[in-house]
């Protein structure tokens, strides 16, 4: 169960996204951050039982900073209005597929996989799928998987990637720019004792996709 201090802080920050308010309420931020770190530590232990490859991480390895990079953005708000953690081999900056927890009032979600893989990794994933399409299909079109993740996340190419035939039977699996998934979780679930159950269910069905992706990344 997620501590309510996290939600309240994020709601307050949403209404007061400026440096003066942030520094004046630093104690509230520190409390929410500490509570989220504890929650992530517990989640790592839970996920480790599903996917032992995440062993060795701690919360600080996995949690993203709350500070926004505004250098190239028209949106100059200095702080994110969410807490997020990517739990994977190597932590939040890992190239491996992993498990993502996003906490933001009215916009919470669970997900994972490989989001924005670098070009070398993306090419290797497409090549593996091209040569073993049935294996990939069995993962992403599994009924239990689709119940949680009806489709892969993000933008797709409008045509076949360069070097692949347009009439390839499974071309829809090669057009993705990300090999990641997500599912929305209600605030009611996140702030109740049902949340660990939701995490368990969502990440158990995600594990085969991460295993498929990580076997590829490991060989690069």
Secondary structure, DSSP 4 states (H G I P E B T S, - for coil): ---HHHHHHHHHHHH--SHHHHHHTHHHHHHHHHHHHHHHHHHHHHHHHH-GGGTT--HHHHBPPSB---TT-S----B-SSEEEEESTT-TT-SS-EEEEEE-TT--EEEEEESS--HHHHHHHHHHHHH-HHHHHHHHT-HHHHHH-SS--S-B-SSPPTTS-TT-TTGGGT-BS-EEEEEE--HHHHTSTTHHHHHHHHHHHHHHHHHHHHHHHHT-
